[in-house]
Amino acid sequence: MILPGSINIADYTYELPADRIAQEPLQNRDASRLLVFREGQILDEKFSGIASLIPEGSTLVFNDTKVVRARLLFTKSTGGLIEIFCLEPLAPSRDLQMAFSRKGSCRWSCLVGNSKKWKTEILVKYMDDEGGWLKAERKTSLGDGCFGIGFSWEPSNLTFSEVLAAAGKVPLPPYIFREPGDEDIDRYQTVYARHEGSVAAPTAGLHFTKDILDRLKARQCAEMKVTLHVGLGTFRPVNVPDIRKHIMHREAITVDLGTLRSLRDRLDKPVIAVGTTSARTLESLYWLGVKATAHPHAETLTTDQWDPYEMNSKGLPSAEESLDALISFVEYKGLDKYQGSTSLIIVPGYRFRMVNTLVTNFHMPQSTLLLLIAAFAGDGWKDAYSHALASGYRFLSYGDACMFFGK
């Protein structure tokens, strides 16, 4: 592969009326509509029936990240409102799980709304009626609108995860024009969410219910979990005409060694990625294995934005060989999981190595998520989206779903 040279982001847009952006979740998770795209044919289905549409014995891969209440609202002594959006930990540890278990104090990289009106004042927010409080202090400017914010709190035996649960708000996407309510605490979270770390939900998974998962198991389908913590970069539009000048956001991924082994043993069955985050994780695993093949004793392995396009496509390992190399790398390190990051961008022309079918939502125009859909479905994405718009489908995070079968 070579770097894509003829991709103009203007070719990956469509008119999305504001009233087609779902502002509320449906009463039942699986009541959403499901557009099925297979070999150029489009079917209108209900998500509640997705199990019958998936081939028996398939492997479904879910992203089990958990959305944290990363949005904190403080009021200055003058009455001004300051919004602090926690992005990633800085100290005493950059590891997400350690950062969430931190007690008493910590420091995070945050976006700050109304930052020009907040300089030195230590902001205080009361968390309950028993005197619990959270303080925020602006420490450093990190660029790109981000600041290092020092937090401290009482009771100091609370973890930062518990503090966010008590003081924070659900970080609904910027295109949902309302304040989060009690319903969002449950509905902007998958039923299988486990590992805290995302500031946006892996929205394809929001449609799945325990009943659907049970019906898939009855069809001998394997359920596997990977973790990609979704960052705010997922909402960042591509603002440059030439995709080669777009800087892709980096996100943390974790995959257990047992999952890698099970996935390796089931590559002869259809692999269905539930969501673009699962797809990016699966494809990143392939390229991590390619690197492990060449450098089995490397200190670390990460997937970079242009890895697939810069590597010589001749002589690349199969998906099985790549996973074998990655498994050996993790075993050599004496670890029980791969833990790293990816900034992989998937654009038209990309050859999928791991994913056969993709379950996803409808995505924003001129976004990297839509580019991924176009890479998987080819120009068929245009037919699918045109049909969805003409047929009253609901779009974006709380909207309807679609399922693209690979060639």
N, C-alpha and C positions, 0 to 999 in steps of 0.2 A: 504493500500500500504506500501511497504518497499523500502528503498533505492535500486536503481538498482545495481545489483552486477555482472552481466554478460555482460555488454555492453563494448565492445572494440571499440574504435573509428576507428581502422583500418578496421572494417567491414562496415564502412559508408564512403567509398571513391569510386572514379571512375576516369578514365583518362579523363582529360579535356584539349584538345589541345588549345593552345593559340589562334589559329585562329577561335575558336568557341566562344570566349568571345566578345560580341558585344561592339565595340568601339564608335559607333555613334547611335543615335536614328533613327528610320525609319522616313520617311517624315511625315507620318500620325500616330498618336498615336494608332489608332485601327487597323492598317494594320499588326500588329504582328500576328504570328500563335498562336493557342491555342490547346494544347494537353489536351484531356478530358479523364480522367481515372475513369471508373465506373464499379464496380464489376469485376475487372480484365480485362475489355475490354478497348482498346485504340482507340480513334477516333482523326483524324487530322481535326481541324476546323480553322476558322479565328476568331480573337478576335472581329471583328466587328459584328459577329453574336451571341455573348454570351447571349444577352437578351433572345433569343429563347430557349436557353439551360437551363435556370434557371426556376424552377417551379413557376407558378403564385402564388402570395401572399407571396413569400419568404421575409425574412428580410436580407438585405445586410448591413454589418457593415464596415465602412470605417475609416481609420485613417487620420484625417484632420490636422496632424502636417504640419508645413511649414519649408522647409530647409532654413537655414540662410547662408549667404556667410561668413562662419566662417574661411576661409583661408586668412591670411594676409601676404603679402610679403614686407619685408623691406630691404633696402640696407644700409650697414654700411658705415661709412666715408672712410673706406679702400677699398670699393667696394664689400665686401663679402655679400652674400645673406643670410638673416635670414627669415625662414618661421615660422609663429606663427599660431597655429590652436586652436581656442577658443573652449573649451569643456563645461565648466559650470561656472556660476558666483560665486564669493566668497564674494564680498563686493561692496556696502553697503547692498545688499540683495542677498540671494541665490535663491529667487523666480525668475523664468525665465521672466515672464511678467514684473515685476518691474525692472529687470536688463536691459531688452531691452528698457524700457522707460526712463532709467537713462540719465541725461544730464550732460555734462562737464567732468566727470571722472568716472571710475569704476575699479574693479579688478576682473580678471578671472583666472581660472585654465586653462592652455594651454599646448599643446605639442609644443616643439620648435625644429625645424630642424636646424642643425649646431650650437647647443647650446654651444659647447665647445669654439666656437669663439666669443661668446657674453657674456660679464661679466658685465660691468658697464655702457657702453655707452647707452645714451637715444636715441632710434631710432626714426626717423621722416619719415613720409610718407605724401606726399601732395595729397589731395583728388580731387582737381579741379584746374582750372586756376585762381581762384579768391583768392587764399591764404589760403584756408581751409587745415588744417593739422591734422594728428593723430600721437601722440607720444606713444611709448611703453617703459616701464622700467621694467627690471627684478627685482623682489622683493625677492622671496623665492623659494627654491627647495621643491617640494611636494612629490618626489619619483615617481617611475614608469615612468620616463621620462617627468613628468609634472612639471610646474613652475607656481608660482603666478606672473601674469603680470599686472602691473598697466597701465591703458590707460588714456590719457587725450586728448582733442581735441578742436579745434576751427573751425567753430563757436560753442560756448558752448551751444547754444540753440538747437542743434541737439540731437536727442536721439541716444543711442548706436545702435539701430536698423538701423537708417538712416546712421550712420557712416559705419556700415558693408556693407550696400547696396552700398555706395559710394566707399569704399576702399577695400572691400573684394572680393574674387573670389569664384565661385561655388565649393563646396568641392566634386569633383568627386571621386568615389571610387579608391583605390590604384591600381586596376587591369585595369583601363582605362588609357592607356599610352599616354596621350596627355594633353595639357593645355585646360581648359574650354574655350568655345567660347560663343558668344552672344546667340546662339541657346539654350545652356544649361540652361540659366537663366529661360527660359520658360519650357523646356522639362524635366529638372531634378526637376520637381515640379508637383504635381497632380493638376487637374483643380479645385479641391475643397479644396486645402490647405488653412488653415486659421490661425492657431496658431503657431507663430514662436518658434523654439526650437530645430530642428533636424540638425544633421551634415551629415545625409544620408537620402535619400528619401525612403518612403515606396513604393517600386518599383512595386508591383502588381497594385497599383493604377495608375501608369503612363499610362496604356493602356486605361483607361476610358475617354470617351468624354461626352460632354453635350448631344449629340444625344443618346448615349447608356443609359445614366441616364434617359432621357426622355422616352425611350422605355421600360425601366424597370418599371417606374411609370405607364405606360400604361398597364402593366401586373399586376398591383396592388401590386407591390413589395414596401416594406418600405425601405427607405434609412436612416440609422442611423450613427451618427458620434461619435467616441471616439478619444481621443488624447493620443498617446504615442510618446514622443520625442526620436527619434532614436539617440543613441550614437555611438561613434567609436567602442565600444565593439562588435557591430554587425558584424564587420569584423575580430574579433579576432578568429583565429583557435583554435581548441582544441589540445593542445600540450602535453597532458598526455594520456597514454593508457587507464587508468581507469577513466571513466567519473565522478566518485565520487570525484575526486581530482581537477576537473575543477571549477574555481570560475566564476560564471555567473555575467555579468554586470548588474547594476541596472539602470532602466530608469523611468522617471517621467510619470505618467498617470493621466488623468483628464476625468471624465465622468459626464455630467450634470444629475441632479436628474430627469429631464423630460425624458431623454434617458433611465435611469435605469427603470423608470416606464413603458415606452413604450416597452422596451425589455422584461420586466417581463410579460406584457400582450400578447406578441406575441410568447412565447416559444412553443406554439403548432404548429407553422409554421417553415419551415426550416430556420435555421440561417446560413448565408453564410459569412464567414470571408474573407474580401478582404485583403490578405497579412498576413504574419506571425506575424506582429506587432499587427494587429487587433485580431488575434487568441490568442496571449499571453495576450492581454488586457481582452478579453472576459473570458478566463479561469481564469485569475487572479481575476476577479470580483466574480467568484464562490467561490474561496478560501477566499476572503475577507469576503463574506457573511457567510462562515463557521465560521470564527473568530468572526464575529459580533453576530452570534448565541450564541457562548459561552461567549462572553464578550461584551454585548450590550452597555455598558457605558465606553468602553476603551477610553484612551486618543487619540490614533491614531491606524490606521490599515494599514499594509503593507503586501505585498505578498513576502515571502522569497523563496529562491531557491528550497529548498527541502520540502516545506510545504505539497504538496500532498502525498509525499512518507513517511512522518513521522507521518501523522495523521491516526488514526484507521479508516479503510474504512467502518467498521460496524457502522450503525446508522448515517451516514452522511446525511445531508438534500438533498432534491431534488433541482434542479436548481431554481424552483419557490420559494421554502422556503428560499434558500440561498439569492436570490435577495430581497425577502421580508425583511430579516434581515439587509441587507446592506442598503436598502432604509430607514428602521427605524433608523439605525445608523446615516445616513446623516441628516434625519429630526430631530433627537434628538440633534444633534450638531447645528441645526439652520442654516444649509448650503444649498446652491442651487446646489452643485456638490460634487462628491467625488474627492479629490485631494490627491494623494499619490505617491507610487512607487511600482515597481515590479522587482524582480530578478528571477522570475519563469523560470525554465528550463524544457522543455518538451521533454522527451526521450521515446524511445520504451518501451511499458508497461504502459504508461500513458493512463488513460481513460478520453476522452474528455467529458466534462459535458455540454458545451454550443454550440459548433460548430458542424454543420452537414456537411458542405461543405467548401472547402478551395480553394480560387483562389490565385495563387502565381506565382512567377518566378522560374527559375531553379537556384539552390544555389551551393555554393562552396563545394567541397569535404571536409570531416572532419570538418564540421561546425555545430554549434548548430542549425542553421536553417535547415540543412539537417536532423538532428536528429528529429526535429519537424515534418518534412514531413514523415519520417519513422514511427514516432509514429502514425501519422494519417492514412497513407496508408499501413502500414505493409511492407512486402517484395515487395509489388507491386511497391514501388518507384524505385526499380532496373529495373523492366521491363519498366517503364515509361521513366527513364533516358536513358536506352539503346536504346529505340525506338527513343527518341529525338536526341541522338547523331548520330544514323544511318540515320536519316531522315533530317538532316541539320538544326535543330533548333538552334537559337541563344541563348546564355546563359548569365546569371547574369543580372545586373541592367538594361541595355538597351536592353536586350534580349527578347525572346518570353515568353509566359505565359503557365500555365497549371492549370487545375481545377480538383481537387480530390473530388469525392463524397464519403461521409462516408457510413458505412455499414448500 
